[in-house]
């Protein structure tokens, strides 16, 4: 089986959006916190994963931090229906200050409620650890940008957003504190709304903490072109410097290695 880079396939954007609409969006969920007695505000994104039979949500540490008794996270099941996110929370064992991942092992009734609603837990064979980045547009970040103003927060997104972009060149790692060993740096492009494909008019990319970073592979198997999608990282930070914006994703193996040790 031979790997093919997307330079040789002009239709890769259509392939990626097809995977987003038919698969990735069902693994991607928005998280909320209570902002009033009956109001809920968006907090970030998580990826639902069936990790060797354990139902989890992978996200950024920033999304789950300060989740005390009076500050729970919630999932949205319907227009006016929210369900408490309960389970066991663990943050990544941080070798440096930039490894900001977390997972929640969900209580089984919560996982079952999400499945009944239509969400799907990503099987562990769709996780690709230790991926070596290519400078080709075979990558997509999918999630729910966190609104920056109170007015925007009143209109919570239902479809989420995505962007398709190549990885940043090596010079980005040379000039910043994010090592290539532990992180991916994704070049900025205008986000688009899932399902409609409408492009966000904002020039600023809002916080997408906890969103998944996905690699769309292209392989040739006995002269048949095959496509697939895999989770390779979790978005942990937005970097803005003058006119330059890009997303930082921590490699997924820094979380899955810890989780695998915890459940084995």
Secondary structure by P-SEA (a helix, b strand, c coil): ccccccccccaaaaaaaaaaaccccccbbbbbccccccbbbbcbbbbbbbcccbbbbbbcccccccccccbbbbbbccccbbbbbccccccccccccccccccccccaaaaaaaaaabbbbbcccccccbbbbbcccccccccccccccaaaaaccccccbbbbbccccaaaaaacccccccbbbbbbccccccccccccccccccccccbbbbbbbbbbcccbbbbbccccccccbbbbcccbbbbbbccccccaaaaaaaac
